[in-house]
Amino acid sequence: MLDRLLEVLGGRGSHRLTDLAQALDTTPAMVEMMLDSLARMGYVKPIEAACGDACDKCSMSGSCGAGLGGRVWVLTEKSRGVDRSVGGER
């Protein structure tokens, strides 16, 4: 399921925790655990939202986790070199 999460994260746009859970047919808590695991392995990393109080002016405010108090995750260079089966280098 980790490789499926990487695949979803690699798609366009921003993904809320609840949307990721729905796409993977699991719970938001499970997705958070998977994201933490992927972060420990170096495939994703949380970023600080640099939006500050500008969320109300942002076109992404409805889909970004920053304005909802959630973490925002990005893929790392390591994840871009993977064949989507975690650990399988291209």
Backbone as XML, in Angstrom:
<?xml version="1.0"?>
<chain id="A" units="angstrom">
  <residue number="1" name="MET">
    <atom name="N" x="0.824" y="-1.195" z="0.000"/>
    <atom name="CA" x="0.000" y="0.000" z="0.000"/>
    <atom name="C" x="0.871" y="1.263" z="0.000"/>
  </residue>
  <residue number="2" name="LEU">
    <atom name="N" x="2.123" y="1.151" z="0.461"/>
    <atom name="CA" x="3.013" y="2.310" z="0.448"/>
    <atom name="C" x="3.310" y="2.787" z="-0.973"/>
  </residue>
  <residue number="3" name="ASP">
    <atom name="N" x="3.481" y="1.818" z="-1.876"/>
    <atom name="CA" x="3.749" y="2.210" z="-3.258"/>
    <atom name="C" x="2.530" y="2.885" z="-3.886"/>
  </residue>
  <residue number="4" name="ARG">
    <atom name="N" x="1.348" y="2.461" z="-3.516"/>
    <atom name="CA" x="0.119" y="3.119" z="-4.011"/>
    <atom name="C" x="0.027" y="4.549" z="-3.466"/>
  </residue>
  <residue number="5" name="LEU">
    <atom name="N" x="0.398" y="4.748" z="-2.205"/>
    <atom name="CA" x="0.403" y="6.087" z="-1.625"/>
    <atom name="C" x="1.396" y="6.983" z="-2.358"/>
  </residue>
  <residue number="6" name="LEU">
    <atom name="N" x="2.578" y="6.464" z="-2.672"/>
    <atom name="CA" x="3.542" y="7.247" z="-3.445"/>
    <atom name="C" x="2.989" y="7.606" z="-4.813"/>
  </residue>
  <residue number="7" name="GLU">
    <atom name="N" x="2.292" y="6.670" z="-5.424"/>
    <atom name="CA" x="1.690" y="6.912" z="-6.738"/>
    <atom name="C" x="0.665" y="8.046" z="-6.662"/>
  </residue>
  <residue number="8" name="VAL">
    <atom name="N" x="-0.184" y="8.008" z="-5.661"/>
    <atom name="CA" x="-1.205" y="9.052" z="-5.488"/>
    <atom name="C" x="-0.534" y="10.396" z="-5.209"/>
  </residue>
  <residue number="9" name="LEU">
    <atom name="N" x="0.462" y="10.399" z="-4.339"/>
    <atom name="CA" x="1.168" y="11.648" z="-4.021"/>
    <atom name="C" x="1.905" y="12.209" z="-5.240"/>
  </residue>
  <residue number="10" name="GLY">
    <atom name="N" x="2.320" y="11.324" z="-6.143"/>
    <atom name="CA" x="3.030" y="11.763" z="-7.340"/>
    <atom name="C" x="2.118" y="12.386" z="-8.383"/>
  </residue>
  <residue number="11" name="GLY">
    <atom name="N" x="0.819" y="12.257" z="-8.207"/>
    <atom name="CA" x="-0.132" y="12.870" z="-9.125"/>
    <atom name="C" x="-0.171" y="14.380" z="-8.938"/>
  </residue>
  <residue number="12" name="ARG">
    <atom name="N" x="-0.858" y="15.039" z="-9.794"/>
    <atom name="CA" x="-0.946" y="16.501" z="-9.727"/>
    <atom name="C" x="-1.790" y="16.959" z="-8.549"/>
  </residue>
  <residue number="13" name="GLY">
    <atom name="N" x="-1.490" y="18.145" z="-8.092"/>
    <atom name="CA" x="-2.314" y="18.779" z="-7.073"/>
    <atom name="C" x="-1.877" y="18.486" z="-5.660"/>
  </residue>
  <residue number="14" name="SER">
    <atom name="N" x="-2.677" y="18.975" z="-4.763"/>
    <atom name="CA" x="-2.446" y="18.811" z="-3.332"/>
    <atom name="C" x="-3.439" y="17.777" z="-2.823"/>
  </residue>
  <residue number="15" name="HIS">
    <atom name="N" x="-3.050" y="17.036" z="-1.814"/>
    <atom name="CA" x="-3.891" y="15.953" z="-1.329"/>
    <atom name="C" x="-4.121" y="16.083" z="0.170"/>
  </residue>
  <residue number="16" name="ARG">
    <atom name="N" x="-5.364" y="16.202" z="0.570"/>
    <atom name="CA" x="-5.695" y="16.216" z="1.991"/>
    <atom name="C" x="-5.625" y="14.800" z="2.530"/>
  </residue>
  <residue number="17" name="LEU">
    <atom name="N" x="-5.377" y="14.707" z="3.810"/>
    <atom name="CA" x="-5.280" y="13.411" z="4.467"/>
    <atom name="C" x="-6.538" y="12.582" z="4.248"/>
  </residue>
  <residue number="18" name="THR">
    <atom name="N" x="-7.688" y="13.201" z="4.357"/>
    <atom name="CA" x="-8.944" y="12.469" z="4.165"/>
    <atom name="C" x="-9.089" y="11.975" z="2.729"/>
  </residue>
  <residue number="19" name="ASP">
    <atom name="N" x="-8.625" y="12.768" z="1.766"/>
    <atom name="CA" x="-8.688" y="12.345" z="0.365"/>
    <atom name="C" x="-7.752" y="11.164" z="0.104"/>
  </residue>
  <residue number="20" name="LEU">
    <atom name="N" x="-6.567" y="11.211" z="0.704"/>
    <atom name="CA" x="-5.625" y="10.097" z="0.555"/>
    <atom name="C" x="-6.216" y="8.828" z="1.159"/>
  </residue>
  <residue number="21" name="ALA">
    <atom name="N" x="-6.827" y="8.966" z="2.323"/>
    <atom name="CA" x="-7.444" y="7.805" z="2.974"/>
    <atom name="C" x="-8.541" y="7.211" z="2.102"/>
  </residue>
  <residue number="22" name="GLN">
    <atom name="N" x="-9.340" y="8.068" z="1.505"/>
    <atom name="CA" x="-10.414" y="7.586" z="0.641"/>
    <atom name="C" x="-9.839" y="6.888" z="-0.592"/>
  </residue>
  <residue number="23" name="ALA">
    <atom name="N" x="-8.805" y="7.462" z="-1.193"/>
    <atom name="CA" x="-8.189" y="6.866" z="-2.382"/>
    <atom name="C" x="-7.591" y="5.500" z="-2.078"/>
  </residue>
  <residue number="24" name="LEU">
    <atom name="N" x="-7.125" y="5.313" z="-0.856"/>
    <atom name="CA" x="-6.500" y="4.051" z="-0.468"/>
    <atom name="C" x="-7.458" y="3.126" z="0.288"/>
  </residue>
  <residue number="25" name="ASP">
    <atom name="N" x="-8.688" y="3.569" z="0.449"/>
    <atom name="CA" x="-9.709" y="2.801" z="1.153"/>
    <atom name="C" x="-9.236" y="2.407" z="2.558"/>
  </residue>
  <residue number="26" name="THR">
    <atom name="N" x="-8.771" y="3.419" z="3.300"/>
    <atom name="CA" x="-8.313" y="3.209" z="4.660"/>
    <atom name="C" x="-8.648" y="4.439" z="5.498"/>
  </residue>
  <residue number="27" name="THR">
    <atom name="N" x="-8.099" y="4.529" z="6.673"/>
    <atom name="CA" x="-8.392" y="5.636" z="7.579"/>
    <atom name="C" x="-7.320" y="6.718" z="7.485"/>
  </residue>
  <residue number="28" name="PRO">
    <atom name="N" x="-7.665" y="7.955" z="7.828"/>
    <atom name="CA" x="-6.652" y="9.016" z="7.881"/>
    <atom name="C" x="-5.509" y="8.675" z="8.837"/>
  </residue>
  <residue number="29" name="ALA">
    <atom name="N" x="-5.813" y="8.016" z="9.950"/>
    <atom name="CA" x="-4.760" y="7.632" z="10.898"/>
    <atom name="C" x="-3.762" y="6.668" z="10.259"/>
  </residue>
  <residue number="30" name="MET">
    <atom name="N" x="-4.268" y="5.732" z="9.457"/>
    <atom name="CA" x="-3.381" y="4.789" z="8.767"/>
    <atom name="C" x="-2.525" y="5.519" z="7.735"/>
  </residue>
  <residue number="31" name="VAL">
    <atom name="N" x="-3.106" y="6.468" z="7.024"/>
    <atom name="CA" x="-2.341" y="7.236" z="6.038"/>
    <atom name="C" x="-1.237" y="8.023" z="6.739"/>
  </residue>
  <residue number="32" name="GLU">
    <atom name="N" x="-1.539" y="8.605" z="7.890"/>
    <atom name="CA" x="-0.507" y="9.331" z="8.638"/>
    <atom name="C" x="0.626" y="8.408" z="9.040"/>
  </residue>
  <residue number="33" name="MET">
    <atom name="N" x="0.299" y="7.205" z="9.475"/>
    <atom name="CA" x="1.340" y="6.241" z="9.835"/>
    <atom name="C" x="2.186" y="5.865" z="8.618"/>
  </residue>
  <residue number="34" name="MET">
    <atom name="N" x="1.526" y="5.696" z="7.468"/>
    <atom name="CA" x="2.262" y="5.360" z="6.253"/>
    <atom name="C" x="3.160" y="6.522" z="5.830"/>
  </residue>
  <residue number="35" name="LEU">
    <atom name="N" x="2.652" y="7.756" z="5.934"/>
    <atom name="CA" x="3.465" y="8.922" z="5.588"/>
    <atom name="C" x="4.673" y="9.035" z="6.503"/>
  </residue>
  <residue number="36" name="ASP">
    <atom name="N" x="4.479" y="8.778" z="7.787"/>
    <atom name="CA" x="5.606" y="8.800" z="8.725"/>
    <atom name="C" x="6.634" y="7.733" z="8.361"/>
  </residue>
  <residue number="37" name="SER">
    <atom name="N" x="6.171" y="6.545" z="7.963"/>
    <atom name="CA" x="7.085" y="5.473" z="7.543"/>
    <atom name="C" x="7.852" y="5.871" z="6.287"/>
  </residue>
  <residue number="38" name="LEU">
    <atom name="N" x="7.135" y="6.422" z="5.312"/>
    <atom name="CA" x="7.787" y="6.865" z="4.078"/>
    <atom name="C" x="8.792" y="7.977" z="4.352"/>
  </residue>
  <residue number="39" name="ALA">
    <atom name="N" x="8.488" y="8.831" z="5.321"/>
    <atom name="CA" x="9.416" y="9.901" z="5.690"/>
    <atom name="C" x="10.685" y="9.309" z="6.310"/>
  </residue>
  <residue number="40" name="ARG">
    <atom name="N" x="10.535" y="8.321" z="7.185"/>
    <atom name="CA" x="11.707" y="7.678" z="7.791"/>
    <atom name="C" x="12.576" y="6.997" z="6.738"/>
  </residue>
  <residue number="41" name="MET">
    <atom name="N" x="11.935" y="6.483" z="5.683"/>
    <atom name="CA" x="12.680" y="5.829" z="4.600"/>
    <atom name="C" x="13.248" y="6.830" z="3.601"/>
  </residue>
  <residue number="42" name="GLY">
    <atom name="N" x="12.846" y="8.095" z="3.715"/>
    <atom name="CA" x="13.391" y="9.128" z="2.843"/>
    <atom name="C" x="12.623" y="9.371" z="1.555"/>
  </residue>
  <residue number="43" name="TYR">
    <atom name="N" x="11.411" y="8.848" z="1.428"/>
    <atom name="CA" x="10.630" y="9.003" z="0.200"/>
    <atom name="C" x="9.754" y="10.259" z="0.177"/>
  </residue>
  <residue number="44" name="VAL">
    <atom name="N" x="9.350" y="10.723" z="1.339"/>
    <atom name="CA" x="8.559" y="11.948" z="1.447"/>
    <atom name="C" x="9.110" y="12.761" z="2.607"/>
  </residue>
  <residue number="45" name="LYS">
    <atom name="N" x="8.758" y="14.042" z="2.621"/>
    <atom name="CA" x="9.133" y="14.862" z="3.767"/>
    <atom name="C" x="8.042" y="15.896" z="4.006"/>
  </residue>
  <residue number="46" name="PRO">
    <atom name="N" x="7.838" y="16.214" z="5.277"/>
    <atom name="CA" x="6.862" y="17.260" z="5.581"/>
    <atom name="C" x="7.516" y="18.611" z="5.347"/>
  </residue>
  <residue number="47" name="ILE">
    <atom name="N" x="6.749" y="19.556" z="4.900"/>
    <atom name="CA" x="7.276" y="20.903" z="4.724"/>
    <atom name="C" x="6.460" y="21.858" z="5.572"/>
  </residue>
  <residue number="48" name="GLU">
    <atom name="N" x="7.099" y="22.919" z="5.945"/>
    <atom name="CA" x="6.399" y="23.960" z="6.665"/>
    <atom name="C" x="5.641" y="24.782" z="5.642"/>
  </residue>
  <residue number="49" name="ALA">
    <atom name="N" x="4.395" y="25.015" z="5.894"/>
    <atom name="CA" x="3.606" y="25.852" z="4.990"/>
    <atom name="C" x="4.042" y="27.295" z="5.185"/>
  </residue>
  <residue number="50" name="ALA">
    <atom name="N" x="4.463" y="27.912" z="4.116"/>
    <atom name="CA" x="4.957" y="29.280" z="4.181"/>
    <atom name="C" x="3.845" y="30.288" z="3.919"/>
  </residue>
  <residue number="51" name="CYS">
    <atom name="N" x="2.630" y="29.839" z="4.039"/>
    <atom name="CA" x="1.495" y="30.684" z="3.705"/>
    <atom name="C" x="1.212" y="31.743" z="4.770"/>
  </residue>
  <residue number="52" name="GLY">
    <atom name="N" x="1.514" y="31.403" z="6.005"/>
    <atom name="CA" x="1.164" y="32.315" z="7.078"/>
    <atom name="C" x="-0.337" y="32.517" z="7.142"/>
  </residue>
  <residue number="53" name="ASP">
    <atom name="N" x="-0.762" y="33.764" z="7.163"/>
    <atom name="CA" x="-2.194" y="34.050" z="7.235"/>
    <atom name="C" x="-2.793" y="34.358" z="5.861"/>
  </residue>
  <residue number="54" name="ALA">
    <atom name="N" x="-2.081" y="33.982" z="4.805"/>
    <atom name="CA" x="-2.535" y="34.285" z="3.452"/>
    <atom name="C" x="-3.440" y="33.206" z="2.875"/>
  </residue>
  <residue number="55" name="CYS">
    <atom name="N" x="-3.806" y="32.215" z="3.665"/>
    <atom name="CA" x="-4.606" y="31.093" z="3.153"/>
    <atom name="C" x="-5.938" y="31.549" z="2.568"/>
  </residue>
  <residue number="56" name="ASP">
    <atom name="N" x="-6.537" y="32.569" z="3.152"/>
    <atom name="CA" x="-7.840" y="33.006" z="2.663"/>
    <atom name="C" x="-7.757" y="33.596" z="1.257"/>
  </residue>
  <residue number="57" name="LYS">
    <atom name="N" x="-6.554" y="33.952" z="0.802"/>
    <atom name="CA" x="-6.372" y="34.514" z="-0.535"/>
    <atom name="C" x="-5.848" y="33.487" z="-1.533"/>
  </residue>
  <residue number="58" name="CYS">
    <atom name="N" x="-5.564" y="32.312" z="-1.046"/>
    <atom name="CA" x="-4.920" y="31.292" z="-1.883"/>
    <atom name="C" x="-5.963" y="30.444" z="-2.609"/>
  </residue>
  <residue number="59" name="SER">
    <atom name="N" x="-5.715" y="30.163" z="-3.875"/>
    <atom name="CA" x="-6.634" y="29.337" z="-4.657"/>
    <atom name="C" x="-6.606" y="27.877" z="-4.221"/>
  </residue>
  <residue number="60" name="MET">
    <atom name="N" x="-5.573" y="27.459" z="-3.502"/>
    <atom name="CA" x="-5.448" y="26.080" z="-3.036"/>
    <atom name="C" x="-5.970" y="25.897" z="-1.618"/>
  </residue>
  <residue number="61" name="SER">
    <atom name="N" x="-6.519" y="26.930" z="-1.014"/>
    <atom name="CA" x="-6.878" y="26.872" z="0.397"/>
    <atom name="C" x="-7.866" y="25.761" z="0.726"/>
  </residue>
  <residue number="62" name="GLY">
    <atom name="N" x="-8.706" y="25.373" z="-0.200"/>
    <atom name="CA" x="-9.673" y="24.313" z="0.063"/>
    <atom name="C" x="-9.091" y="22.921" z="0.005"/>
  </residue>
  <residue number="63" name="SER">
    <atom name="N" x="-7.902" y="22.762" z="-0.589"/>
    <atom name="CA" x="-7.337" y="21.432" z="-0.735"/>
    <atom name="C" x="-5.999" y="21.257" z="-0.049"/>
  </residue>
  <residue number="64" name="CYS">
    <atom name="N" x="-5.464" y="22.313" z="0.503"/>
    <atom name="CA" x="-4.153" y="22.250" z="1.142"/>
    <atom name="C" x="-4.319" y="21.959" z="2.625"/>
  </residue>
  <residue number="65" name="GLY">
    <atom name="N" x="-3.464" y="21.108" z="3.160"/>
    <atom name="CA" x="-3.532" y="20.778" z="4.573"/>
    <atom name="C" x="-3.040" y="21.890" z="5.477"/>
  </residue>
  <residue number="66" name="ALA">
    <atom name="N" x="-2.305" y="22.849" z="4.952"/>
    <atom name="CA" x="-1.719" y="23.894" z="5.791"/>
    <atom name="C" x="-2.779" y="24.726" z="6.485"/>
  </residue>
  <residue number="67" name="GLY">
    <atom name="N" x="-3.795" y="25.113" z="5.777"/>
    <atom name="CA" x="-4.831" y="25.939" z="6.359"/>
    <atom name="C" x="-5.748" y="25.185" z="7.301"/>
  </residue>
  <residue number="68" name="LEU">
    <atom name="N" x="-5.629" y="23.874" z="7.312"/>
    <atom name="CA" x="-6.476" y="23.044" z="8.165"/>
    <atom name="C" x="-5.710" y="22.516" z="9.372"/>
  </residue>
  <residue number="69" name="GLY">
    <atom name="N" x="-4.506" y="23.037" z="9.574"/>
    <atom name="CA" x="-3.700" y="22.590" z="10.700"/>
    <atom name="C" x="-2.981" y="21.280" z="10.447"/>
  </residue>
  <residue number="70" name="GLY">
    <atom name="N" x="-3.031" y="20.776" z="9.221"/>
    <atom name="CA" x="-2.362" y="19.521" z="8.898"/>
    <atom name="C" x="-0.988" y="19.755" z="8.317"/>
  </residue>
  <residue number="71" name="ARG">
    <atom name="N" x="-0.216" y="18.683" z="8.222"/>
    <atom name="CA" x="1.099" y="18.771" z="7.608"/>
    <atom name="C" x="0.951" y="18.676" z="6.098"/>
  </residue>
  <residue number="72" name="VAL">
    <atom name="N" x="1.891" y="19.266" z="5.408"/>
    <atom name="CA" x="1.937" y="19.207" z="3.955"/>
    <atom name="C" x="3.159" y="18.358" z="3.603"/>
  </residue>
  <residue number="73" name="TRP">
    <atom name="N" x="2.950" y="17.369" z="2.755"/>
    <atom name="CA" x="4.012" y="16.426" z="2.392"/>
    <atom name="C" x="4.416" y="16.605" z="0.935"/>
  </residue>
  <residue number="74" name="VAL">
    <atom name="N" x="5.701" y="16.421" z="0.659"/>
    <atom name="CA" x="6.201" y="16.447" z="-0.708"/>
    <atom name="C" x="7.066" y="15.221" z="-0.932"/>
  </residue>
  <residue number="75" name="LEU">
    <atom name="N" x="7.131" y="14.791" z="-2.185"/>
    <atom name="CA" x="8.008" y="13.688" z="-2.549"/>
    <atom name="C" x="9.448" y="14.185" z="-2.546"/>
  </residue>
  <residue number="76" name="THR">
    <atom name="N" x="10.374" y="13.310" z="-2.200"/>
    <atom name="CA" x="11.790" y="13.651" z="-2.230"/>
    <atom name="C" x="12.406" y="13.154" z="-3.535"/>
  </residue>
  <residue number="77" name="GLU">
    <atom name="N" x="13.644" y="13.515" z="-3.760"/>
    <atom name="CA" x="14.347" y="13.030" z="-4.952"/>
    <atom name="C" x="14.414" y="11.505" z="-4.952"/>
  </residue>
  <residue number="78" name="LYS">
    <atom name="N" x="14.553" y="10.911" z="-3.773"/>
    <atom name="CA" x="14.616" y="9.450" z="-3.681"/>
    <atom name="C" x="13.356" y="8.810" z="-4.253"/>
  </residue>
  <residue number="79" name="SER">
    <atom name="N" x="12.205" y="9.405" z="-3.998"/>
    <atom name="CA" x="10.951" y="8.817" z="-4.486"/>
    <atom name="C" x="10.817" y="8.948" z="-5.995"/>
  </residue>
  <residue number="80" name="ARG">
    <atom name="N" x="11.470" y="9.914" z="-6.574"/>
    <atom name="CA" x="11.385" y="10.095" z="-8.029"/>
    <atom name="C" x="12.199" y="9.064" z="-8.785"/>
  </residue>
  <residue number="81" name="GLY">
    <atom name="N" x="13.130" y="8.410" z="-8.099"/>
    <atom name="CA" x="13.954" y="7.390" z="-8.742"/>
    <atom name="C" x="13.478" y="5.991" z="-8.448"/>
  </residue>
  <residue number="82" name="VAL">
    <atom name="N" x="12.258" y="5.858" z="-7.990"/>
    <atom name="CA" x="11.720" y="4.561" z="-7.598"/>
    <atom name="C" x="10.670" y="4.130" z="-8.612"/>
  </residue>
  <residue number="83" name="ASP">
    <atom name="N" x="10.612" y="2.828" z="-8.857"/>
    <atom name="CA" x="9.661" y="2.307" z="-9.838"/>
    <atom name="C" x="8.265" y="2.110" z="-9.227"/>
  </residue>
  <residue number="84" name="ARG">
    <atom name="N" x="8.004" y="2.779" z="-8.102"/>
    <atom name="CA" x="6.722" y="2.765" z="-7.399"/>
    <atom name="C" x="6.488" y="1.494" z="-6.607"/>
  </residue>
  <residue number="85" name="SER">
    <atom name="N" x="7.462" y="0.600" z="-6.580"/>
    <atom name="CA" x="7.403" y="-0.476" z="-5.590"/>
    <atom name="C" x="8.514" y="-0.114" z="-4.614"/>
  </residue>
  <residue number="86" name="VAL">
    <atom name="N" x="8.143" y="0.391" z="-3.481"/>
    <atom name="CA" x="9.075" y="0.998" z="-2.540"/>
    <atom name="C" x="10.329" y="0.163" z="-2.422"/>
  </residue>
  <residue number="87" name="GLY">
    <atom name="N" x="11.442" y="0.803" z="-2.697"/>
    <atom name="CA" x="12.731" y="0.122" z="-2.630"/>
    <atom name="C" x="13.230" y="-0.338" z="-3.977"/>
  </residue>
  <residue number="88" name="GLY">
    <atom name="N" x="12.397" y="-0.359" z="-5.007"/>
    <atom name="CA" x="12.813" y="-0.817" z="-6.327"/>
    <atom name="C" x="13.355" y="0.320" z="-7.161"/>
  </residue>
  <residue number="89" name="GLU">
    <atom name="N" x="14.665" y="0.462" z="-7.184"/>
    <atom name="CA" x="15.297" y="1.541" z="-7.947"/>
    <atom name="C" x="15.123" y="1.328" z="-9.438"/>
  </residue>
  <residue number="90" name="ARG">
    <atom name="N" x="15.000" y="2.413" z="-10.134"/>
    <atom name="CA" x="14.901" y="2.345" z="-11.599"/>
    <atom name="C" x="16.263" y="2.149" z="-12.199"/>
  </residue>
</chain>
